[in-house]
Amino acid sequence: MSGLYDVNNFGSLLSDASLGSGSYSVSSNGRGTVQFPTLQTGGSSFIGALNLTYYVIDGSTALFIETDDNQSATGTLALQGASGGAPAVLSRFTPIRLAK
């Protein structure tokens, strides 16, 4: 799984940043996890893992919370159409960073 994200990280805005390649799982109750081993934070800067737990709301929306030890975020995962074809699941999300 791959995609782009937008973030407001304590006033530092970043748009269309790469999520890199990640993996996800979901259980029959709609709760799932997403793991991205590296995350673009600006230009050519990257940080280590981004780990999320999400809850499916409907066929095109899920809410998530970040589960990393050193930071936290909440947000929405939304189904968006891929250019030139079928919809792409989890193609873009916008996290809201929160201080611990």
C-alpha positions in Angstrom: 0.0 0.0 0.0 1.3 3.5 -0.8 -0.1 7.0 -0.9 0.2 10.7 -0.1 -0.6 12.6 3.0 -1.0 16.2 4.2 0.0 17.3 7.7 0.1 20.3 10.0 2.9 19.4 12.4 2.8 22.1 15.1 2.4 24.8 12.4 4.7 23.3 9.8 2.5 22.5 6.8 3.4 19.7 4.4 1.3 18.6 1.4 1.5 15.7 -1.0 4.2 13.9 1.1 5.0 10.3 0.4 3.8 7.6 2.8 6.3 5.1 1.3 5.2 1.5 1.1 3.1 0.1 3.9 0.9 -2.7 4.9 -2.5 -3.0 6.6 -4.9 -5.5 8.1 -8.5 -5.4 9.1 -10.6 -7.7 11.3 -14.3 -8.6 10.8 -15.4 -6.1 13.4 -14.0 -3.2 11.3 -10.9 -2.5 13.4 -7.6 -2.5 11.6 -3.9 -1.5 11.7 -1.7 0.3 9.2 2.1 0.3 9.3 4.4 2.5 7.2 8.2 1.8 7.8 9.3 5.3 6.6 7.4 8.6 6.3 8.4 11.7 4.3 8.5 14.8 6.5 9.6 17.4 4.0 11.6 17.6 0.8 14.0 14.7 1.1 13.6 14.2 4.9 12.2 11.0 6.2 11.4 9.6 9.7 10.9 6.0 10.9 7.7 4.1 11.3 4.1 5.4 11.3 1.7 3.0 13.0 -2.1 3.6 13.0 -5.2 1.8 14.4 -8.3 2.5 12.4 -12.0 1.9 12.7 -14.1 1.5 9.5 -17.2 3.7 9.5 -18.6 2.8 6.1 -17.5 1.7 2.6 -15.4 4.9 2.0 -14.4 6.2 5.5 -12.3 5.1 8.5 -11.2 7.0 11.6 -7.7 6.5 12.9 -5.4 7.1 15.9 -1.7 6.9 15.7 -0.2 4.3 18.0 3.5 5.3 18.1 5.2 5.9 21.5 6.7 9.3 20.7 3.9 11.1 18.9 0.2 11.0 18.4 -2.3 11.9 15.7 -5.9 11.5 14.8 -7.7 11.8 11.5 -9.8 10.3 8.7 -8.9 7.9 6.0 -11.1 8.6 2.9 -11.6 6.7 -0.3 -10.6 8.8 -3.3 -10.6 8.1 -7.0 -7.2 7.3 -8.6 -6.4 9.3 -11.7 -7.7 7.6 -14.8 -9.4 4.7 -13.2 -11.0 2.9 -10.2 -11.0 4.2 -6.7 -7.8 3.7 -4.6 -8.3 2.6 -0.9 -6.5 4.7 1.7 -4.9 6.8 -1.0 -4.7 10.0 1.1 -5.2 11.0 4.7 -4.8 14.1 6.7 -3.6 13.6 10.3 -3.9 16.2 13.0 -0.8 16.1 15.3 -1.3 16.4 19.0 1.3 17.0 21.7 1.7 14.3 24.3 
